[in-house]
């Protein structure tokens, strides 16, 4: 495999150290899936592709993340203009490329290793026992907005581990030379001193409020900012387990809960089984085994006993449960002893050994009262799912017979839901997101249902679809409000604020250029700051590449880091409605040595950059062997973007 990989990247390792792909390769995500053919794909590498449904799911998830971060959502048009889809496609390209090459190389992952990896994830471990709980796994995945299934998660974990194994074979063991690390450290640690003048909005006149025709022209020129998304009004019958839980709660008896509690203890789902630490010393004969057991019972350490009798080092088995030792006789002997007791025994192969129990941990059982409510709810959800399944048969039959949702709801005594216009992320026209509650999830938590609502035709009762919460739904779109630019009367205040801010920033830019010329003509920043008073702020700032200041605009910082003493830098400020002019006053080279932990950190960082460069070359080499194709028409169709 090393030869194959080496052949692919030979001659390509000449690029600048960028390190831009490290994150993409380290945080694989679980977004790709192998499918034959590309008819419904958004991107493919060879015969591996990402289907449209996965792109739609990931797009909606990303839009929700953006809405949470910014406090307001993006329309699909805005997301398209900002290149959100390109971010996803770039991630897909990387994951598909490595997936394809791992297939070609025959890289495999032991399922036991994948199982151990999943069981080690803290989110899937019981709060009571600290051990892996499949129920916690199902709850965690079921609570995701995309209704992620356990089977899909396990498949993706295998695939991700295989990709990681492939990449580690390429970049493992990279370490930068200490001399290069020192030069890099000196470069990053160089200290620069600058005088920074920042103008604020008081440095320019406040613009007068314009006539509405000016605002309308501004709105027209920036229509994307003020475009309302498509809204759909929908009526549905939605059968969710959480909704039927109150109906079945009264049927669950104390005996039901107790029986389930006992069954879970018997299965080992809750509580912990008894365990013990066992030491086995293999002896040459019965007499030697008995001598070893006698010494162990007298309190000697197992290693000392083995050395004194000329035997091999002891085998230790920590925290084992009954029937976990490979030899059944040894296992039976170990679990017949008390803590601190040893015994000579002939195992099932006829070999003599001294078996010693160094520690015993008793079984633990949680108090019934501490888990009663959780078990009762889980029993209720299981019964609710069964009830829903029975109802869904009748619902499906009646839909096939042409009955309307209203007629069916009345006949079967089912609740109906109506949403008076929601967008594709489940938000109303008033900005309220239909998230529901922790116990009763809202429509906004079901990505697939939202996708269906925005792809079905208006006026027709749909077939039954599964929901993310293991329920069923049938719905009818009753009205559609097309995506449109909001009228000025609705967004006038926002448009006015944006227009004024743009005028102020333009004026600040012009004033900043005037001041820059004054400084070049011999006037000092200090004199200008004194003249401007509260309309400006003057500071002496230290700047280094290792820790660039965050409150100074990036371009100004970059220019100062490239400048010579006495040079000027300028640009829009680090905060809105500001402008910055800066003068580089001094450069102080780094004089600190590099060793110990700091050297390790610098070498790791450089190693990551080298790793990123190698991975980039590797990706490009794969794409030379396997055709990369993107399908922009599929992307635009999903996002509702008119053809370009």
HELIX and SHEET records of a PDB file:
HELIX    1   1 UNK A    2  UNK A    9  1                                   8    
HELIX    2   2 UNK A   22  UNK A   26  1                                   5    
HELIX    3   3 UNK A   52  UNK A   70  1                                  19    
HELIX    4   4 UNK A   76  UNK A   81  1                                   6    
HELIX    5   5 UNK A   84  UNK A  105  1                                  22    
HELIX    6   6 UNK A  111  UNK A  119  1                                   9    
HELIX    7   7 UNK A  122  UNK A  124  5                                   3    
HELIX    8   8 UNK A  134  UNK A  142  1                                   9    
HELIX    9   9 UNK A  150  UNK A  171  1                                  22    
HELIX   10  10 UNK A  178  UNK A  189  1                                  12    
HELIX   11  11 UNK A  201  UNK A  203  5                                   3    
HELIX   12  12 UNK A  212  UNK A  221  1                                  10    
HELIX   13  13 UNK A  223  UNK A  226  5                                   4    
HELIX   14  14 UNK A  241  UNK A  249  1                                   9    
HELIX   15  15 UNK A  254  UNK A  267  1                                  14    
HELIX   16  16 UNK A  286  UNK A  297  1                                  12    
HELIX   17  17 UNK A  302  UNK A  308  1                                   7    
HELIX   18  18 UNK A  328  UNK A  334  1                                   7    
HELIX   19  19 UNK A  368  UNK A  400  1                                  33    
HELIX   20  20 UNK A  405  UNK A  412  1                                   8    
HELIX   21  21 UNK A  443  UNK A  445  5                                   3    
HELIX   22  22 UNK A  447  UNK A  453  1                                   7    
HELIX   23  23 UNK A  488  UNK A  520  1                                  33    
HELIX   24  24 UNK A  525  UNK A  532  1                                   8    
HELIX   25  25 UNK A  533  UNK A  535  5                                   3    
HELIX   26  26 UNK A  554  UNK A  562  1                                   9    
HELIX   27  27 UNK A  596  UNK A  625  1                                  30    
HELIX   28  28 UNK A  632  UNK A  639  1                                   8    
SHEET    1   A 3 UNK A  48  UNK A  51  0                                        
SHEET    2   A 3 UNK A  41  UNK A  45 -1                                        
SHEET    3   A 3 UNK A 628  UNK A 630 -1                                        
SHEET    1   B 4 UNK A 536  UNK A 543  0                                        
SHEET    2   B 4 UNK A 191  UNK A 199 -1                                        
SHEET    3   B 4 UNK A 579  UNK A 588 -1                                        
SHEET    4   B 4 UNK A 568  UNK A 572 -1                                        
SHEET    1   C 2 UNK A 227  UNK A 228  0                                        
SHEET    2   C 2 UNK A 484  UNK A 485 -1                                        
SHEET    1   D 4 UNK A 417  UNK A 422  0                                        
SHEET    2   D 4 UNK A 231  UNK A 239 -1                                        
SHEET    3   D 4 UNK A 472  UNK A 481 -1                                        
SHEET    4   D 4 UNK A 465  UNK A 466 -1                                        
SHEET    1   E 4 UNK A 315  UNK A 320  0                                        
SHEET    2   E 4 UNK A 275  UNK A 282 -1                                        
SHEET    3   E 4 UNK A 352  UNK A 361 -1                                        
SHEET    4   E 4 UNK A 342  UNK A 346 -1                                        
END                                                                             
